[in-house]
Amino acid sequence: MGGIPLPGELGERARDILAGRVEPVPARDAATVVVLREGVEVYLLRRKASMAFAAGAYVFPGGSVDPRDADHAIAWAGPSPAEWGEVFRADDKTARGLVCAAVRETFEESGVLLAGPSPESVVADTTGDDWEADRLALIARSLSFADFLDKRGLVLRADLLRPWAHWITPEVENKRFDTRFFVAALPPGQRTRDVGGEADQVAWVRPAEAIEQAGSGRIFLMPPTHRTLKELAAYEKVTDVLQAEREIVTFMPRIAEVDGEMHIVLDDDYRFGGS
């Protein structure tokens, strides 16, 4: 049985949680999007070393749901919130927020926008100064995603997303997320750019190469990212990824005592709730 050791105070916290002396921090709803381009290559960001969560890790674009993401004013094309809710076992409001957060965070962290002037179109370029101003306003939360789409006359393209996975941060962590993973193709004409904020480096990389780099210690991948990349390495075309039939299983790496030391367990025994 593999796992990550939990030394010092973190180990004691793990013991307290298992013993029922400490309540885990509630997990916040979040969304992550694996942006793909032909190759198959994925877009990864390295989180700044100063970040409180996953510092230095290479991750996909994503983040917490903003309460305004569930705004009914958002123009919507594609599967309904109810349909997404069925896939992710969530109520309609939560599902709406997750999909909106997925699209918003992808734009904030990569410049890629899964939205268009109509339900059948997608914006071709988001690199101008006016787009950058809006992106920064979204990050600052001075602009809501609904108002951003409305002022530009854009429709959120939920049909460009596909569900991929569901991960919950281990109970021992002080910052926890209930994260739904999506996959999406880089829209024609759009391009990612080096954006500031929580990341200090970005890269397009083949999944197998990222796994190899992690194995040799050149990059750091968290378990959900590593597992997702391993799954994606089996595909030769982006269309194959988007057409994959996925059963969304919820995973939460668990706390366990291994040879007298507390660990976060990383094998397949951490399926959560038997789902």
Order of alpha helices (4+ residues) and beta strands (2+ residues): beta-alpha-beta-beta-beta-beta-beta-alpha-alpha-beta-alpha-alpha-beta-beta-beta-beta-alpha-alpha-alpha-beta-beta-beta
